[in-house]
């Protein structure tokens, strides 16, 4: 029997950062990490294996972070957690005893067993396994007709990458718009316009009835009877928590199958913590469960768990998921954080909205300048920011991180209007039209119009 002070199950973002954070915080304790794959894929980089990288080995998280932090790595699969004796059993019949345990088992792709033909050859869910992905990469080279089912981030990114290989790509989405959970209609229209402009056929408000073929997929039949030729089908229909191991151990799960945790990442067992996609997520604004499974969220939770696993050192830091996203499609970046206007209205918030357009360099005539569109959503009464959506050049990716922090710290429109920025013609918008300040001012101006009716000098 092996013994360790801290055992981490899972080697992706949540598990890796939990282990390395604990090492930095607690010093000379024994830390062991168990994972069931030889290599770990960068989860958000998986679509880019196919068009940009063209090689699975270029999308691997290196093990040097573990080695440099003196963390023991075991390649094996945990099959049982024995909470009473504080041990885990593995597929290879090994036993590891722990003092504290962090579960970071991640998520599994949703497999649509309700669609006949889901199990035909060349129908692929998106698994985070190098050999599996390498097989898809080899197959795709020889085929031309790709159907992607699901218009979330994984779906649109796969569609973009497949199109970059000059494939015929059709994207099928059940909802009214692609990326509808992260963006309001103005932005989803822009996103879909970008995809269509670059040759991707998009079918929203469309349900897949069957996947057709003898042994291999040949067509995808839609509910309206239309049939789309398909050599390969990518299932981008989202993911679900991988929490069976915790469930079998008697750890409490919520109705969605996620491990219930508190603000310190503790489960119903005080010696066991959980982070990442397997753990439940609460909305920052409402406290309701939200299905937002992101590597960036896992990283935040991992830092909290790593700091708190032996002693509570970060006090009440996990106040909920803000839902910060970014993606890049055909050279244009789209990013969002917090609530959409539609979601905020659904939850009953009274809102004021600020919108603005400018260029990401000044003057806008500089080479490679891109137009920025920004939308900020505020609580009308308090002025506190609730959400943000931006499209533009690469600077948008970091701008949304500023706004995510603003949401987390409950900053107001007035504060954002007057916050001080560093600008330069080649790397940012103009200081007299910086998007965050300008959109905040626009929201304030619209909200104050009623005051001008009785204003006199």
SULUR-V280185 format. One record per backbone hydrogen bond with DSSP energy under -1.0 kcal/mol. CO is the residue of the C=O (numbers start at 1). NH is the residue of the N-H. If there is no record, write none. Layout:
CO_NH, CO_NH
//
This chain:
2_97, 5_99, 5_100, 6_32, 7_102, 8_34, 9_104, 12_16, 13_17, 14_18, 15_19, 16_20, 17_21, 18_22, 19_23, 20_24, 21_25, 22_26, 23_27, 27_29, 30_5, 30_6, 31_72, 32_8, 33_74, 34_10, 35_76, 40_61, 42_45, 43_46, 46_49, 47_50, 48_53, 49_54, 55_58, 56_59, 59_42, 63_67, 64_68, 66_71, 67_70, 72_33, 74_35, 77_91, 80_89, 82_87, 86_98, 87_82, 88_96, 89_79, 89_80, 90_93, 94_90, 95_2, 96_88, 97_4, 100_7, 101_273, 102_9, 103_275, 106_242, 108_240, 111_113, 112_115, 115_118, 116_211, 117_120, 120_123, 121_217, 122_233, 124_235, 125_127, 127_129, 129_133, 130_134, 131_135, 132_136, 133_137, 134_138, 135_139, 136_140, 137_141, 139_142, 140_143, 144_168, 145_231, 145_232, 146_170, 147_234, 148_172, 149_236, 151_179, 152_156, 153_157, 154_158, 155_159, 156_160, 157_161, 158_162, 159_163, 160_164, 162_165, 162_167, 163_166, 168_146, 169_201, 170_148, 171_203, 172_150, 173_206, 175_205, 179_182, 179_183, 184_188, 185_189, 186_190, 187_191, 188_192, 189_193, 190_194, 191_195, 192_196, 193_197, 194_198, 195_200, 196_199, 201_171, 203_173, 207_223, 210_221, 212_218, 212_219, 215_121, 218_230, 219_212, 220_228, 221_209, 221_210, 222_225, 226_222, 228_220, 232_147, 233_124, 234_149, 238_110, 240_108, 241_243, 243_247, 244_248, 245_249, 246_251, 247_250, 252_260, 254_257, 258_254, 259_280, 262_265, 265_274, 266_262, 269_272, 271_101, 272_267, 273_103, 276_279, 278_259, 281_290, 282_321, 283_287, 288_283, 290_292, 294_298, 295_299, 296_300, 297_301, 298_302, 299_303, 300_304, 301_305, 302_306, 303_307, 304_308, 305_309, 311_313, 317_319, 321_284, 322_338, 325_336, 327_334, 329_332, 332_329, 333_392, 334_327, 335_390, 336_325, 337_388, 340_344, 341_345, 342_346, 343_347, 344_349, 345_348, 350_380, 352_378, 354_376, 356_374, 358_372, 363_366, 366_369, 370_360, 372_358, 373_391, 374_356, 375_389, 376_354, 377_386, 377_387, 378_352, 379_383, 383_413, 384_379, 386_339, 387_377, 388_337, 389_375, 390_335, 391_373, 392_333, 393_396, 394_397, 395_399, 396_400, 398_402, 399_403, 400_404, 401_405, 402_406, 403_407, 404_408, 405_409, 406_411, 407_410, 411_385, 412_416, 413_417, 414_418, 424_427, 424_428, 425_362, 430_433, 434_438, 435_439, 436_440, 437_441, 438_442, 439_443, 440_444, 441_445, 442_446, 443_447, 444_448, 448_451, 449_452
//
